[in-house]
Amino acid sequence: MYKLKLNQPDFECVDGPFAGRKYKTGQTYAEIPPNEAHRFEGLSGLNGLNKGGKITHDT
């Protein structure tokens, strides 16, 4: 799971496979846009993003 960093403003993706999705501070997300990954912090138990922008779990 991922959360938007506290110093990042809320935003909405306008193109690509994540178009129309809104990201807000304080909410958690299972998928995040790979090109915006720097805006997020990962929560424990995860390795990060795979190429499709989906989370991968520690095993």
VOBALUM-883773 format. One record per residue (C-alpha): x, y, z. Coordinates in steps of 0.05 Angstrom, whole numbers, always signed. Each point is the difference from the previous one (the first is absolute). Layout:
<rs>
R       X       Y       Z
R       X       Y       Z
...
</rs>
This chain:
<rs>
R       X       Y       Z
R      +0      +0      +0
R     +21     +71     -13
R     -16     +69     +29
R     +11     +68     -31
R     +57     +34     +37
R     -22     +55     +47
R     +38     +54     -38
R     -34     -19     -66
R     -64     +34     -25
R     -61     -41     -19
R      -3     -15     -74
R     -40     -33     -55
R     +31     -39     -58
R     -22     +28     -67
R     +27     -51     -49
R     +25     -71      -7
R     -28     -62     +36
R     -10     +39     +65
R     -40     +57     -33
R     -56     +25     +44
R     +28     -29     +64
R      +7     +50     +58
R     +54      -6     +53
R      -9     +35     +67
R     +43      +8     +62
R     -19     -48     +55
R     -30     -54     -44
R     +33     -66     -17
R      +6     -29     -70
R     +17     -69     -27
R     +19     +26     -68
R     +35     +65     -17
R     +24     +29     -66
R     +73     -21     -10
R     +19     +69     -27
R     -25     +32     +64
R     +30     -51     +49
R     +47     +54     +28
R     -62     +33     +31
R     -17     -61     +42
R     +27     -37     +59
R      -6     -76      +4
R     -30     -32     +61
R     +34     -59     +33
R      -2     -69     -31
R      +9     +21     -72
R     +58      -1     -49
R     -28     +55     -45
R     -29      +4     -69
R      +5     -50     -55
R      +0     +24     -73
R     -76      +3      -3
R      -4     +49     +58
R     -27     -53     +47
R     +28     -16     +67
R     +43     -60     +14
R      +0     -33     +68
R     +59     -26     +41
R      +1     -76      +4
</rs>
